[in-house]
Amino acid sequence: MHLYRTLIWFVLMIGLLTGCQTDNRPDNLVDTDKMANILTDVHLAEARVSRLGVASIDSSNLMYKRFESRILRKHGVDTMDYEKSYVYYSSHPREMEVIYKQIVEKLEKELATSRKKPAKS
């Protein structure tokens, strides 16, 4: 009976400790506004690569990696911080939803702006 009680307390304490852990934010978490800007550029780069119709998946991946590298450099973020931030936001859906609302707004504005511009001759 004593072992049973000890086991129950142990399980409860483990549950309590894991449930009360501090937020697992990475040290250099990219803020939501900057992440939205980065991901907007990332999605545009993905679209560019897919439109190119490169036959080889390896070539497509290589082209995308080059785009991604330029995007991160443009925003002053290193690859590790970007990846850790992406993983963090992916595991926090509410924050990721805020980011993607910003992305959609940015892309809609860009689309509206591009439709207003006269075609180049």
ZIVEN-V592703 format. One line per field, one symbol per residue. phi: phi as a letter, one per 30 degrees, with the letter a starting at -180 (. if undefined). burial: I if it has 9 or more other ideal C-beta (glycine too) atoms within 8 Angstrom, else O. A space follows every 10 residues. Layout:
# ZIVEN-V592703
phi = ???
burial = ???
This chain:
# ZIVEN-V592703
phi = .ddddddddd dddddddddc ddecddecdd dddddddddd dddddedddd ddiddcdddd ddddededdd dddecibded dddddddedd cbeddddddd ddddeddddd dddddddddd c
burial = OOOOOOOOOO OOOOOOOOOO OOOOOIOOII OIOIIIIIII IIIIIIOIIO OOOOOOOOII OOIIOOIIIO IIOOIOIOOO IIOIIIOIIO OOOOIIOIII OIIOOIIOOO OOOOOOOOOO O
